[in-house]
C-alpha cells in the first residue's frame, strides 16, 4: 500500500493572537494621560476624541465602544488587549506597537499607523478606510472578515500576514517587502499600486487571472485579440 504523502504548505501559517483578559477595573473617567500606565483597565462607551495618550502603555485592557476620533496615541503600546467597536476619524497611532491584540468591528477612517509594529494581531470585522501603514512592520497578522479601503502599505514589511474573507480595495503595496503573505482567501482583492512587489505572497489561480492585466502592464506586455 502506497504511503500517503503529507501536503507541503506553500506559506507558513500565521501565529494567531490568543488574548485572555483578567478581571478588569473600570477606567476612572478622567482623560487619557501621555505616557500613562493602564494595566487591567476597561474603557467602555467613552468619548476619547481629541485626547492625548501618546506613549501610554495599555496592558490586559479592553477598549469597548469608544469614540477615538483624532485621539493622539503616538508611540502607545497595546499588549494582550481587545479593542471592540472603536470608531472615529483621524486616530493617530503613528509608531504605536500592538502585540497580542484583537481589533473587532472597528469603524475607522484615516488612521495613522505609519512606522507602527503589529505582532500577533487579529483585525476582525468592521471597515477601515485609508489606513496609513507606511514603513510599518507586520508579523503574524490576520485581517478577517473586514473591509479595507485604500490601505497604504508603502515600504512596509509583512511577514506571515493573512487576508481571510476580507475585502481589499485600492491597496498600495509600493516598496513593500513580503514573506509568507497569504492573499488566497481575500473575498475581493484590488491592488492600485505595487503589484510588482507581490514576491513572497501567495494568490489563488482565480486572483491570478483577475490580476493578469496589471501584471502584463507591469512588464510592458500589451494584450490584444487577433486583428486588433
C-alpha positions as CSV (number, residue, x, y, z in Angstrom):
1,X,0.0,0.0,0.0
2,X,1.5,3.4,-1.0
3,X,2.2,5.7,1.8
4,X,0.2,8.9,1.6
5,X,2.5,12.0,1.5
6,X,1.7,14.9,3.7
7,X,0.9,18.1,1.7
8,X,3.6,20.7,1.7
9,X,2.5,24.1,3.0
10,X,3.1,26.8,0.4
11,X,3.0,29.5,3.1
12,X,3.9,29.4,6.7
13,X,0.9,29.6,9.0
14,X,0.2,32.8,11.0
15,X,0.7,32.5,14.7
16,X,-2.7,34.0,15.9
17,X,-3.2,36.2,18.9
18,X,-4.8,34.5,21.9
19,X,-6.0,37.1,24.3
20,X,-7.3,36.1,27.7
21,X,-8.2,39.1,29.8
22,X,-8.1,39.0,33.6
23,X,-10.8,40.6,35.7
24,X,-10.8,44.3,34.8
25,X,-11.5,47.5,36.7
26,X,-13.4,50.4,35.0
27,X,-11.5,53.5,33.9
28,X,-11.7,56.3,36.4
29,X,-13.5,58.6,34.0
30,X,-10.7,61.2,33.6
31,X,-8.8,61.9,30.4
32,X,-6.1,59.8,28.9
33,X,-2.6,60.8,30.1
34,X,0.5,61.0,27.9
35,X,2.9,58.1,29.0
36,X,0.1,56.8,31.2
37,X,0.2,53.2,32.5
38,X,-3.0,51.3,32.2
39,X,-3.0,47.7,33.4
40,X,-6.2,45.6,33.6
41,X,-8.4,48.6,32.8
42,X,-11.8,48.5,30.9
43,X,-12.6,51.6,28.8
44,X,-16.3,51.2,27.9
45,X,-18.6,53.6,25.9
46,X,-16.3,56.6,26.4
47,X,-15.7,59.7,24.3
48,X,-11.9,59.8,24.0
49,X,-11.9,62.1,21.0
50,X,-9.0,64.5,20.8
51,X,-7.4,63.2,24.0
52,X,-3.7,62.6,24.3
53,X,-2.4,59.2,25.3
54,X,0.9,59.4,23.5
55,X,3.4,56.9,24.8
56,X,0.9,55.2,27.1
57,X,1.0,51.5,27.9
58,X,-2.2,49.5,27.7
59,X,-1.7,46.0,29.1
60,X,-4.5,43.5,29.6
61,X,-7.1,46.2,28.7
62,X,-10.5,46.2,27.0
63,X,-11.5,49.2,24.9
64,X,-15.2,48.7,24.0
65,X,-17.5,51.1,22.1
66,X,-15.2,54.1,22.4
67,X,-15.0,57.1,20.2
68,X,-11.4,57.8,19.2
69,X,-11.7,60.5,16.5
70,X,-8.4,62.5,16.4
71,X,-7.2,60.7,19.6
72,X,-3.5,61.0,19.9
73,X,-1.8,57.7,20.7
74,X,1.6,58.2,19.1
75,X,4.1,55.5,20.2
76,X,1.4,54.0,22.5
77,X,1.8,50.3,23.3
78,X,-1.1,47.8,23.4
79,X,-0.3,44.4,24.9
80,X,-2.7,41.5,25.4
81,X,-5.7,43.7,24.8
82,X,-9.0,43.7,22.9
83,X,-10.3,46.8,21.1
84,X,-14.0,46.3,20.2
85,X,-16.0,48.7,18.0
86,X,-13.6,51.6,18.1
87,X,-14.9,54.4,15.9
88,X,-13.7,57.7,14.6
89,X,-11.7,59.6,12.0
90,X,-8.0,60.7,12.2
91,X,-6.9,58.5,15.1
92,X,-3.1,59.0,15.4
93,X,-1.3,55.7,16.2
94,X,2.0,56.6,14.5
95,X,4.8,54.4,15.6
96,X,2.5,52.6,18.0
97,X,3.1,48.9,19.0
98,X,0.3,46.3,19.1
99,X,1.3,42.8,20.4
100,X,-1.2,40.1,21.1
101,X,-4.2,42.3,20.3
102,X,-7.6,41.7,18.8
103,X,-9.4,44.6,17.0
104,X,-13.1,43.7,16.5
105,X,-15.7,45.5,14.4
106,X,-13.7,48.7,14.0
107,X,-15.2,51.6,12.1
108,X,-12.3,53.9,11.5
109,X,-11.1,56.3,8.8
110,X,-7.7,58.0,8.2
111,X,-5.9,56.0,10.9
112,X,-2.2,56.9,11.1
113,X,-0.2,53.7,11.9
114,X,2.9,54.6,9.9
115,X,6.1,53.2,11.4
116,X,4.0,51.0,13.8
117,X,4.7,47.5,14.8
118,X,1.9,44.8,14.8
119,X,2.7,41.4,16.1
120,X,0.2,38.6,16.6
121,X,-2.8,40.9,15.8
122,X,-6.2,39.9,14.5
123,X,-8.4,42.5,12.8
124,X,-11.9,41.0,12.6
125,X,-15.0,42.6,11.1
126,X,-15.7,46.3,10.6
127,X,-14.5,48.8,8.0
128,X,-11.2,50.8,8.0
129,X,-10.8,53.5,5.4
130,X,-7.4,55.0,4.3
131,X,-5.3,53.4,7.0
132,X,-1.7,54.6,6.7
133,X,0.7,51.6,7.4
134,X,3.7,53.0,5.6
135,X,7.0,51.7,6.9
136,X,5.1,49.6,9.5
137,X,6.2,46.1,10.4
138,X,3.5,43.4,10.5
139,X,4.2,39.9,11.7
140,X,1.6,37.2,12.4
141,X,-1.3,39.5,11.5
142,X,-4.7,38.3,10.3
143,X,-7.3,40.6,8.5
144,X,-10.5,38.6,8.8
145,X,-14.0,39.5,7.5
146,X,-13.2,43.2,7.4
147,X,-13.2,45.8,4.6
148,X,-10.0,47.8,3.9
149,X,-10.5,50.7,1.6
150,X,-7.3,52.1,0.1
151,X,-4.9,50.8,2.7
152,X,-1.4,52.1,2.3
153,X,1.3,49.5,3.0
154,X,4.1,51.5,1.2
155,X,7.6,50.3,2.2
156,X,6.1,48.2,5.0
157,X,7.4,44.8,6.0
158,X,4.8,41.9,6.0
159,X,5.7,38.5,7.4
160,X,3.1,35.8,8.0
161,X,0.1,38.0,7.2
162,X,-3.2,36.5,6.1
163,X,-6.2,38.2,4.4
164,X,-9.2,35.9,5.1
165,X,-12.7,36.6,3.8
166,X,-11.9,40.3,3.7
167,X,-12.4,43.0,1.0
168,X,-9.2,44.9,0.0
169,X,-9.9,47.8,-2.3
170,X,-7.2,50.1,-3.9
171,X,-4.3,48.7,-1.8
172,X,-0.9,50.4,-2.2
173,X,2.0,47.9,-1.9
174,X,4.7,50.3,-3.2
175,X,8.1,49.2,-2.0
176,X,6.6,46.6,0.4
177,X,8.6,43.5,1.5
178,X,6.6,40.3,1.8
179,X,7.3,36.9,3.3
180,X,4.6,34.2,3.7
181,X,1.7,36.6,2.9
182,X,-1.5,34.7,2.1
183,X,-3.9,36.6,-0.1
184,X,-5.8,33.5,-1.4
185,X,-8.9,33.8,0.8
186,X,-9.5,37.5,0.3
187,X,-13.1,38.0,-0.8
188,X,-12.0,40.9,-3.0
189,X,-8.5,41.9,-4.0
190,X,-7.8,45.2,-5.8
191,X,-4.2,46.4,-6.0
192,X,-3.8,50.1,-7.1
193,X,0.0,50.3,-6.9
194,X,2.9,48.0,-6.2
195,X,1.7,44.8,-7.9
196,X,5.4,44.1,-8.8
197,X,6.1,43.8,-5.0
198,X,4.0,40.6,-4.5
199,X,7.1,38.4,-4.4
200,X,6.7,36.5,-1.1
201,X,2.9,36.4,-1.4
202,X,0.6,33.6,-2.4
203,X,-2.5,34.2,-4.5
204,X,-5.2,31.9,-5.9
205,X,-5.5,30.9,-9.6
206,X,-8.6,33.0,-10.0
207,X,-6.8,36.0,-8.5
208,X,-4.0,35.5,-10.9
209,X,-6.5,35.7,-13.8
210,X,-8.0,38.9,-12.3
211,X,-4.6,40.5,-11.8
212,X,-3.2,39.4,-15.2
213,X,-3.8,42.7,-16.9
214,X,-1.9,44.5,-14.2
215,X,1.0,42.0,-14.3
216,X,1.1,42.4,-18.1
217,X,1.2,46.2,-17.9
218,X,4.0,46.0,-15.3
219,X,6.3,44.1,-17.6
220,X,5.3,46.1,-20.7
221,X,3.2,43.4,-22.4
222,X,0.2,44.6,-24.5
223,X,-2.7,42.3,-24.6
224,X,-4.9,42.4,-27.8
225,X,-7.1,40.0,-29.7
226,X,-6.3,38.8,-33.3
227,X,-6.7,41.5,-35.9
228,X,-6.8,44.4,-33.4
